[in-house]
Amino acid sequence: MLSLFGLRSFSWLSSNGSQGDQEKAAESLEIPQAVLEADRLAQPGELTFEENTAGGMQRHLGLFSTTFLIIGRMIGSGIFSAPSSITAGVGSVGAALLLWVLGLALSFAGVFVWLEFGCMFPRSGGEKVYLEAVYRRPKRLATVVFAMQAIFLQFSAAPCIVFAKNLLLAANVEATEIQQRALALSVIVFATLVHTFLPNWGVRIQNGLASIKVVFLCFIVVTGWVVLSGSVKRVEDPTASFRNAFAGSATSSNAYATALFKVLNSYSGYTTAGYVLNEVKRPVRTLKIAGPLSLAICGSLYICANIAYFSAATPAQVGSSGVTVAAYFVSAVFGDTAKRVLGVFVALSALGNTMTATFAQSRVNQELAKEGIFPFSRFWASSWPCKAPSGGLLLHLLPSILVIMTIPFGAAYAFLLDVEGYPTSILHLLVVLGLFWLRYHAPRIPRPFRVWMPIAVFYAMGQGFLIVAPFLRPDGGKGDTELVYWLYAVVGMGVLLAGAVYWAAWRKVVPLVGRFRWIETKGTLKDGTVVTLFGREKRREVAKMEKKDEA
């Protein structure tokens, strides 16, 4: 059965050195020997574990930095902005709060699924690694399809837009659209430059901003408690929103699926540690602690923050507050001056989210470049000049600039969240189905962590619902934007389909037309990074080799 995955036999110890040598290697890498065994058996991608982890900044992220990396990625613009469109979509307080609870439950199920894969394959890349470990045929198809989603949809435009709007709100400045775009653009450029030339300071900055965000959310939660106690005279009836909490709830599954996408996008940072495991100290132990801990902290704060919002505003007011719902909340409680001050904190939160997203996604881009699947892979995989993935950072910067400079600010935020969320659900469903497949066909692979199967089934069912529901007609035939309600799902699928088309052209059509075949080799860059390289071999030479093999 192992051959279905292209998995190696369990005899690698005898053919790759003594057990003592393997134990020494495992100790030097701060990784249990059984984990190295699992990685060698499945070997995601074309690089061995040692080749994959060569070069770069090595292991510099401890438990604190990894936990705050996840928290910083999770607490971004979503919790301060998304509640407005979520409430507007589902129509009631009760439905909105239940979605946040359901999203937390699904996210915890996702954490446990990702823990099983991440502890088996402690490499940077996240879903890239897990898909490669399972879907090995057709060769590199899973890698290319994931690359399309990672490069073209995992941009950091949304938090940059939120930063610009909230900073201008705090400064009480009426800016033109060009000025707003320029300000949003400066955020992603700043994050890219810091992580490229001052990588250690980049980690310190994002840790500091994550701490500020936790304190900021705690402030909102405590303020909500004070409001609910009736001690704030500005809010006449703090419990009004919670009476008949489900009145006005939407009846369309499309509305709930779209709203759940936004909720899950706010929780989506729980996968972040898996993207950077090459740089995490004692990655298996750290991942087991940091993943559940960070999600528990953020989930508790998210649900309490939503209750705080509804204590000071009705569902209609929250739904119409736009991308500055947190500022609206503080304005209702403290007045317009406090609203402007809070705008600074929301802007800092968006900056922190941009910093962590840029940090993590650049590592994913570098891992994709190491596989040699797109042109100029040496350049994109480079860690020159400061051991940070400069090519991966640039590859993250370019689509972010394109989105910021071209998409209108009006309905752009809601549509961007929808487009990002849909293909992610497809890939996540493939990951959890791969877990089922791997459990059945390769049960002997060492697993430092095993998710309880009903939890994985629950997660798969949730992702399946998110894939189907956007095509069910909503009430009135209109979604949460002015665009056709199913458009974001079609665009998301189109991106993944484009990956399959690119793979077919690269692997099949171009070699057929050019009468050659791809020959894979490995090269080492000056910074120590190992990459897969592709050369061309003429078909005539290929035929000669095949005849020689037959003889």
C-alpha positions as CSV (number, residue, x, y, z in Angstrom):
1,M,0.0,0.0,0.0
2,L,2.9,2.4,0.7
3,S,3.6,2.4,-3.1
4,L,0.4,4.2,-3.7
5,F,2.1,7.3,-2.2
6,G,5.5,6.6,-3.5
7,L,6.5,6.1,0.2
8,R,9.8,4.5,1.1
9,S,10.1,1.3,3.0
10,F,11.1,1.3,6.6
11,S,14.6,0.1,5.8
12,W,16.1,3.6,5.4
13,L,18.1,3.2,8.6
14,S,20.2,0.4,7.2
15,S,20.8,2.1,3.9
16,N,21.4,5.6,5.1
17,G,23.9,5.2,7.9
18,S,23.8,3.6,11.4
19,Q,21.1,4.2,13.9
20,G,23.6,6.1,16.0
21,D,24.4,8.5,13.2
22,Q,20.6,9.1,12.7
23,E,20.2,9.8,16.4
24,K,23.0,12.3,16.3
25,A,21.5,14.0,13.3
26,A,18.1,14.1,15.0
27,E,19.7,15.6,18.1
28,S,21.5,18.3,16.1
29,L,18.2,19.2,14.3
30,E,16.3,19.4,17.6
31,I,13.8,16.9,16.1
32,P,12.8,13.4,17.4
33,Q,14.3,10.6,15.4
34,A,10.9,9.1,14.7
35,V,9.9,12.3,13.0
36,L,12.9,12.2,10.7
37,E,11.8,8.6,9.9
38,A,8.3,9.7,8.9
39,D,9.7,12.5,6.7
40,R,12.1,10.1,5.0
41,L,9.3,7.6,4.3
42,A,7.0,10.2,2.7
43,Q,9.6,12.8,1.6
44,P,7.2,15.6,0.6
45,G,8.5,17.4,-2.5
46,E,11.8,16.5,-4.2
47,L,14.2,17.7,-1.5
48,T,15.3,15.6,1.5
49,F,14.7,17.0,5.0
50,E,18.4,18.0,5.3
51,E,18.3,19.7,1.9
52,N,15.0,21.4,2.6
53,T,16.2,22.9,5.9
54,A,19.6,24.1,4.6
55,G,20.4,27.8,4.4
56,G,18.2,30.6,5.6
57,M,18.1,31.9,9.2
58,Q,18.1,28.5,10.8
59,R,16.2,27.9,14.0
60,H,15.7,31.2,15.8
61,L,12.0,31.2,16.8
62,G,11.3,29.9,20.3
63,L,7.9,29.1,22.0
64,F,7.2,32.8,22.8
65,S,7.9,34.1,19.2
66,T,6.0,31.2,17.6
67,T,3.0,31.7,19.8
68,F,3.0,35.5,19.1
69,L,3.6,34.9,15.4
70,I,0.3,32.9,15.3
71,I,-1.5,35.5,17.5
72,G,-0.2,38.4,15.4
73,R,-1.3,36.7,12.2
74,M,-4.7,35.8,13.7
75,I,-5.5,39.2,15.3
76,G,-5.4,41.5,12.3
77,S,-8.1,43.6,10.7
78,G,-10.7,40.8,10.9
79,I,-12.0,41.1,14.4
80,F,-12.1,44.9,14.1
81,S,-13.7,45.0,10.7
82,A,-15.4,41.7,9.7
83,P,-18.2,41.7,12.4
84,S,-19.9,44.4,10.4
85,S,-20.3,42.4,7.2
86,I,-20.9,39.2,9.1
87,T,-23.8,40.7,11.0
88,A,-25.2,42.4,7.9
89,G,-25.1,39.0,6.2
90,V,-26.8,36.8,8.8
91,G,-29.1,39.5,10.2
92,S,-29.0,38.9,13.9
93,V,-26.9,38.9,17.0
94,G,-27.5,35.3,17.9
95,A,-26.7,34.0,14.4
96,A,-23.5,36.1,14.3
97,L,-22.3,34.9,17.7
98,L,-23.0,31.3,16.9
99,L,-20.9,31.6,13.7
100,W,-18.0,32.9,15.8
101,V,-18.4,29.9,18.1
102,L,-18.7,27.5,15.2
103,G,-15.7,29.1,13.5
104,L,-13.7,28.5,16.7
105,A,-14.8,24.9,16.9
106,L,-13.8,24.3,13.2
107,S,-10.5,26.1,13.7
108,F,-9.7,23.9,16.7
109,A,-10.5,20.8,14.6
110,G,-8.2,22.3,11.9
111,V,-5.4,22.9,14.4
112,F,-5.5,19.2,15.4
113,V,-5.4,18.1,11.8
114,W,-2.5,20.4,11.1
115,L,-0.7,19.2,14.2
116,E,-0.7,15.6,13.0
117,F,0.8,16.6,9.7
118,G,3.1,19.3,11.1
119,C,4.5,16.9,13.7
120,M,5.1,14.2,11.0
121,F,6.7,16.7,8.5
122,P,8.2,19.6,10.4
123,R,9.2,21.5,7.3
124,S,8.3,25.0,6.3
125,G,5.5,25.3,3.7
126,G,2.3,24.2,5.6
127,E,-0.3,22.8,3.2
128,K,2.3,22.6,0.4
129,V,4.1,19.9,2.4
130,Y,1.0,18.0,3.4
131,L,-0.5,17.9,-0.1
132,E,2.9,16.8,-1.5
133,A,3.1,14.0,1.0
134,V,-0.2,12.5,-0.1
135,Y,-1.0,13.6,-3.7
136,R,2.2,12.4,-5.3
137,R,0.7,11.6,-8.7
138,P,0.5,13.3,-11.2
139,K,3.9,14.5,-10.1
140,R,4.0,18.1,-8.9
141,L,0.4,18.8,-9.8
142,A,-0.5,19.4,-6.1
143,T,2.5,21.7,-5.7
144,V,1.6,23.8,-8.7
145,V,-2.1,24.1,-7.8
146,F,-1.3,25.2,-4.3
147,A,1.3,27.7,-5.6
148,M,-1.4,29.5,-7.6
149,Q,-3.4,30.0,-4.5
150,A,-0.5,30.9,-2.3
151,I,1.1,33.5,-4.7
152,F,-2.0,35.1,-6.3
153,L,-4.5,35.0,-3.4
154,Q,-2.5,35.2,-0.2
155,F,-1.7,38.9,-0.6
156,S,-1.7,41.4,2.2
157,A,-3.9,44.0,0.6
158,A,-6.9,43.9,3.1
159,P,-4.9,44.8,6.3
160,C,-3.1,47.5,4.4
161,I,-6.4,49.0,3.4
162,V,-7.6,48.8,7.0
163,F,-4.4,50.5,8.2
164,A,-4.9,53.4,5.7
165,K,-8.6,54.0,6.6
166,N,-8.0,53.9,10.4
167,L,-4.9,56.0,10.4
168,L,-6.7,58.7,8.3
169,L,-9.7,58.4,10.7
170,A,-7.4,58.9,13.7
171,A,-5.7,61.9,12.0
172,N,-9.2,63.3,11.0
173,V,-7.9,63.8,7.5
174,E,-10.1,63.6,4.4
175,A,-7.7,62.0,1.9
176,T,-8.1,61.4,-1.8
177,E,-8.3,57.8,-3.1
178,I,-4.8,58.1,-4.5
179,Q,-3.5,59.2,-1.1
180,Q,-5.3,56.3,0.6
181,R,-3.7,53.9,-1.8
182,A,-0.3,55.4,-1.3
183,L,-0.6,55.0,2.4
184,A,-1.8,51.4,2.1
185,L,1.1,50.7,-0.3
186,S,3.6,52.1,2.2
187,V,2.6,49.5,4.8
188,I,3.4,46.4,2.6
189,V,6.6,48.0,1.3
190,F,7.7,48.8,4.9
191,A,7.0,45.2,6.1
192,T,8.9,43.8,3.1
193,L,12.0,46.0,3.6
194,V,12.2,45.3,7.3
195,H,11.9,41.5,6.9
196,T,14.4,41.6,4.0
197,F,17.2,43.7,5.5
198,L,16.5,43.6,9.3
199,P,15.0,40.1,9.8
200,N,15.6,39.9,13.5
201,W,14.2,43.3,14.1
202,G,11.2,42.3,12.0
203,V,10.5,39.4,14.5
204,R,10.9,41.8,17.4
205,I,8.5,44.3,15.9
206,Q,5.8,41.8,15.1
207,N,6.1,40.3,18.6
208,G,5.7,43.8,20.1
209,L,2.7,44.6,17.9
210,A,1.1,41.3,18.7
211,S,1.4,42.1,22.4
212,I,-0.2,45.5,21.8
213,K,-3.1,43.8,20.0
214,V,-3.8,41.4,22.9
215,V,-3.9,44.3,25.3
216,F,-6.1,46.3,22.9
217,L,-8.6,43.5,22.6
218,C,-8.6,43.0,26.4
219,F,-9.4,46.7,26.7
220,I,-12.4,46.3,24.4
221,V,-13.6,43.2,26.3
222,V,-13.4,44.8,29.7
223,T,-15.1,47.9,28.3
224,G,-17.9,45.7,27.1
225,W,-18.3,44.2,30.6
226,V,-18.6,47.7,32.0
227,V,-21.2,48.7,29.4
228,L,-23.2,45.5,30.1
229,S,-23.2,46.3,33.8
230,G,-25.1,49.6,33.1
231,S,-22.3,51.9,34.3
232,V,-22.0,53.8,31.0
233,K,-24.6,56.5,30.7
234,R,-24.0,57.0,26.9
235,V,-25.4,53.5,26.3
236,E,-29.0,53.6,27.5
237,D,-30.0,50.0,27.0
238,P,-26.8,47.7,26.8
239,T,-28.8,44.5,26.7
240,A,-31.2,45.5,23.9
241,S,-29.3,43.6,21.2
242,F,-29.5,40.3,23.2
243,R,-33.3,40.3,23.6
244,N,-34.8,38.3,20.8
245,A,-31.2,37.6,19.7
246,F,-32.2,35.6,16.6
247,A,-34.9,38.0,15.3
248,G,-34.2,38.8,11.7
249,S,-31.8,35.9,11.0
250,A,-31.1,35.1,7.4
251,T,-32.7,31.9,6.0
252,S,-30.3,31.4,3.1
253,S,-27.3,28.9,3.5
254,N,-25.4,31.1,1.1
255,A,-25.4,34.0,3.6
256,Y,-24.1,31.7,6.4
257,A,-21.4,30.2,4.2
258,T,-20.2,33.7,3.1
259,A,-20.3,34.9,6.8
260,L,-18.4,31.8,7.9
261,F,-15.7,32.4,5.4
262,K,-15.1,35.8,7.0
263,V,-15.1,34.2,10.5
264,L,-12.6,31.5,9.5
265,N,-10.5,34.2,7.8
266,S,-10.2,35.9,11.2
267,Y,-9.1,32.6,12.7
268,S,-6.9,31.6,9.8
269,G,-3.6,32.4,11.4
270,Y,-3.6,29.0,13.3
271,T,-1.8,27.5,10.3
272,T,1.0,30.1,10.4
273,A,3.5,28.1,12.4
274,G,3.4,25.3,9.9
275,Y,4.7,27.8,7.2
276,V,7.9,28.6,9.1
277,L,8.9,25.3,10.9
278,N,12.4,25.4,9.4
279,E,13.0,28.3,11.7
280,V,11.3,27.0,14.9
281,K,13.4,25.6,17.7
282,R,12.2,22.1,18.8
283,P,9.5,22.3,16.2
284,V,7.4,19.3,17.3
285,R,7.2,20.4,20.9
286,T,6.7,24.0,20.1
287,L,3.9,23.3,17.6
288,K,2.0,21.2,20.0
289,I,1.9,24.0,22.5
290,A,1.8,27.2,20.4
291,G,-1.0,26.1,18.1
292,P,-3.8,25.3,20.6
293,L,-2.6,28.0,23.1
294,S,-2.7,30.9,20.6
295,L,-6.1,29.8,19.2
296,A,-7.6,29.5,22.7
297,I,-6.4,33.0,23.5
298,C,-7.7,34.6,20.3
299,G,-10.9,32.7,20.2
300,S,-11.9,33.8,23.7
301,L,-11.0,37.4,23.0
302,Y,-12.9,37.3,19.6
303,I,-16.2,36.1,21.1
304,C,-16.0,38.5,24.1
305,A,-15.2,41.4,21.7
306,N,-18.2,40.7,19.6
307,I,-20.4,40.7,22.7
308,A,-18.8,44.0,23.6
309,Y,-19.7,45.4,20.2
310,F,-23.3,44.4,20.5
311,S,-23.5,45.9,24.0
312,A,-23.1,49.4,22.6
313,A,-24.8,49.0,19.2
314,T,-27.7,47.3,17.6
315,P,-27.2,44.7,14.9
316,A,-28.3,47.2,12.3
317,Q,-25.7,49.7,13.6
318,V,-22.9,47.1,13.7
319,G,-23.9,45.9,10.2
320,S,-23.7,49.3,8.7
321,S,-20.5,50.4,10.5
322,G,-18.2,49.4,7.7
323,V,-14.6,48.4,8.2
324,T,-14.2,50.5,11.4
325,V,-16.7,48.7,13.7
326,A,-14.2,48.8,16.7
327,A,-13.9,52.6,16.3
328,Y,-17.7,52.8,16.1
329,F,-17.9,50.9,19.4
330,V,-15.5,53.2,21.2
331,S,-17.2,56.3,19.8
332,A,-20.5,55.0,21.2
333,V,-19.0,54.5,24.6
334,F,-16.4,57.3,25.0
335,G,-17.2,59.9,22.2
336,D,-15.6,60.9,19.0
337,T,-12.2,61.8,20.5
338,A,-11.7,58.3,21.8
339,K,-12.8,57.0,18.4
340,R,-9.9,58.8,16.8
341,V,-7.4,57.5,19.4
342,L,-8.7,53.9,18.8
343,G,-8.1,54.3,15.1
344,V,-4.4,54.4,15.9
345,F,-4.6,51.0,17.7
346,V,-6.6,49.4,14.9
347,A,-4.1,50.7,12.4
348,L,-1.2,49.2,14.5
349,S,-3.1,45.9,14.6
350,A,-3.4,45.9,10.8
351,L,0.3,46.7,10.6
352,G,1.1,43.8,12.8
353,N,-1.0,41.5,10.7
354,T,0.8,42.7,7.6
355,M,4.1,42.0,9.2
356,T,3.3,38.5,10.3
357,A,1.5,37.6,7.0
358,T,4.5,38.9,5.1
359,F,6.9,36.9,7.3
360,A,5.1,33.6,7.0
361,Q,4.0,33.8,3.3
362,S,7.5,34.7,2.1
363,R,8.6,31.3,3.6
364,V,5.9,29.5,1.7
365,N,6.9,31.3,-1.5
366,Q,10.5,30.3,-0.9
367,E,9.6,26.6,-0.4
368,L,7.7,26.7,-3.7
369,A,10.6,28.3,-5.5
370,K,12.9,25.5,-4.1
371,E,10.8,23.0,-6.0
372,G,11.7,24.7,-9.3
373,I,8.1,24.9,-10.5
374,F,8.2,28.4,-12.0
375,P,10.8,30.5,-13.9
376,F,13.8,32.1,-12.2
377,S,13.5,29.7,-9.2
378,R,17.1,30.5,-8.1
379,F,16.2,34.1,-7.7
380,W,12.9,33.5,-5.9
381,A,14.4,30.9,-3.6
382,S,17.4,33.2,-2.6
383,S,18.0,34.3,1.0
384,W,20.5,37.0,-0.1
385,P,21.7,39.3,1.4
386,C,20.6,38.9,5.1
387,K,19.6,35.2,5.2
388,A,15.9,36.2,4.9
389,P,13.9,34.9,1.9
390,S,14.3,38.0,-0.1
391,G,12.9,36.4,-3.3
392,G,9.9,35.1,-1.4
393,L,9.3,38.5,0.1
394,L,9.3,40.1,-3.3
395,L,7.0,37.5,-4.7
396,H,4.5,38.4,-1.9
397,L,4.9,42.1,-2.4
398,L,4.1,42.2,-6.1
399,P,0.5,40.8,-6.1
400,S,-0.2,42.9,-2.9
401,I,0.8,46.0,-4.8
402,L,-1.4,45.1,-7.8
403,V,-4.5,44.5,-5.6
404,I,-4.0,47.7,-3.6
405,M,-3.5,49.9,-6.7
406,T,-6.3,48.4,-8.9
407,I,-9.3,47.2,-6.8
408,P,-11.8,49.9,-5.7
409,F,-11.9,50.5,-1.9
410,G,-15.7,50.3,-1.7
411,A,-16.7,46.6,-1.8
412,A,-13.2,45.5,-2.2
413,Y,-12.7,44.4,1.4
414,A,-15.7,42.0,1.6
415,F,-14.9,40.5,-1.8
416,L,-11.3,40.0,-1.1
417,L,-12.1,38.0,2.1
418,D,-14.5,35.9,0.1
419,V,-12.1,35.2,-2.8
420,E,-9.3,34.3,-0.4
421,G,-11.5,32.0,1.7
422,Y,-13.0,29.8,-1.0
423,P,-10.0,28.1,-2.6
424,T,-8.5,27.8,0.9
425,S,-11.5,25.6,1.9
426,I,-10.9,23.4,-1.1
427,L,-7.3,22.9,-0.2
428,H,-8.1,22.3,3.4
429,L,-10.6,19.7,2.4
430,L,-7.9,18.0,0.3
431,V,-5.6,18.1,3.3
432,V,-8.0,16.4,5.7
433,L,-9.0,13.8,3.0
434,G,-5.3,13.2,2.6
435,L,-5.0,12.5,6.4
436,F,-7.8,9.8,6.1
437,W,-6.0,8.3,3.1
438,L,-2.6,8.3,4.8
439,R,-4.0,6.8,8.0
440,Y,-5.5,3.9,6.0
441,H,-2.7,3.2,3.6
442,A,0.4,4.1,5.7
443,P,-0.6,3.4,9.3
444,R,2.9,2.6,10.4
445,I,4.4,6.0,9.7
446,P,5.4,7.5,13.1
447,R,3.0,10.1,14.3
448,P,4.1,12.2,17.3
449,F,0.5,13.6,17.4
450,R,-2.7,11.8,16.3
451,V,-6.0,13.7,15.9
452,W,-9.1,11.9,17.1
453,M,-10.9,10.8,13.9
454,P,-14.3,12.3,14.7
455,I,-12.7,15.7,15.0
456,A,-11.1,15.3,11.5
457,V,-14.5,14.2,10.1
458,F,-16.2,17.3,11.6
459,Y,-13.5,19.5,10.0
460,A,-14.0,17.8,6.6
461,M,-17.8,18.3,6.9
462,G,-17.3,21.9,7.6
463,Q,-15.1,22.5,4.7
464,G,-17.5,20.5,2.4
465,F,-20.3,22.8,3.4
466,L,-18.2,25.9,2.7
467,I,-17.5,24.6,-0.8
468,V,-21.1,23.8,-1.7
469,A,-23.1,26.6,0.0
470,P,-21.9,29.6,-2.0
471,F,-23.7,28.2,-5.0
472,L,-27.1,28.1,-3.2
473,R,-29.2,31.1,-4.1
474,P,-29.4,33.6,-1.2
475,D,-32.6,35.6,-0.3
476,G,-33.3,38.1,-3.1
477,G,-30.5,36.6,-5.3
478,K,-28.0,39.0,-3.8
479,G,-24.9,38.3,-1.8
480,D,-22.9,40.5,0.6
481,T,-21.5,42.7,-2.3
482,E,-22.9,44.2,-5.4
483,L,-21.4,41.5,-7.5
484,V,-23.1,38.2,-8.4
485,Y,-23.3,36.0,-5.3
486,W,-21.4,33.1,-6.7
487,L,-18.7,35.1,-8.3
488,Y,-16.1,34.8,-5.5
489,A,-16.4,31.0,-5.6
490,V,-15.9,30.9,-9.3
491,V,-12.9,33.2,-9.2
492,G,-11.4,31.1,-6.4
493,M,-11.9,27.9,-8.4
494,G,-10.6,29.6,-11.5
495,V,-7.3,30.3,-9.7
496,L,-6.9,26.7,-8.8
497,L,-7.8,25.6,-12.3
498,A,-5.2,28.0,-13.7
499,G,-2.7,26.1,-11.7
500,A,-3.7,22.8,-13.3
501,V,-3.5,24.4,-16.8
502,Y,0.0,25.8,-16.0
503,W,1.0,22.3,-14.8
504,A,-0.3,20.7,-18.0
505,A,1.5,23.3,-20.2
506,W,4.8,23.0,-18.2
507,R,4.9,19.2,-17.7
508,K,3.2,18.0,-20.9
509,V,2.6,20.5,-23.7
510,V,5.9,22.3,-23.8
511,P,8.0,19.2,-23.7
512,L,5.8,17.6,-26.4
513,V,6.1,20.6,-28.7
514,G,9.7,21.1,-28.0
515,R,10.6,17.4,-28.4
516,F,12.4,17.1,-25.1
517,R,11.9,16.0,-21.5
518,W,12.7,17.7,-18.2
519,I,15.7,16.5,-16.4
520,E,15.8,17.2,-12.6
521,T,19.0,18.1,-10.8
522,K,19.8,19.9,-7.5
523,G,21.8,23.0,-6.9
524,T,23.1,24.9,-3.9
525,L,22.9,28.7,-3.9
526,K,25.7,30.8,-2.3
527,D,23.5,31.3,0.8
528,G,23.3,27.5,1.3
529,T,19.7,27.1,0.0
530,V,19.2,23.9,-2.0
531,V,16.9,24.1,-5.0
532,T,15.6,21.8,-7.7
533,L,16.7,22.7,-11.2
534,F,15.3,21.6,-14.5
535,G,17.3,21.0,-17.7
536,R,16.2,19.9,-21.1
537,E,17.1,16.7,-22.7
538,K,16.3,16.2,-26.5
539,R,13.9,13.5,-27.3
540,R,16.4,11.7,-29.6
541,E,18.7,11.3,-26.7
542,V,15.8,10.1,-24.5
543,A,15.0,7.4,-27.1
544,K,18.6,6.2,-27.1
545,M,18.5,6.0,-23.3
546,E,15.3,4.0,-23.4
547,K,16.6,1.5,-25.9
548,K,19.8,1.1,-23.9
549,D,17.6,0.5,-20.8
550,E,15.6,-2.1,-22.7
551,A,18.7,-3.9,-23.8
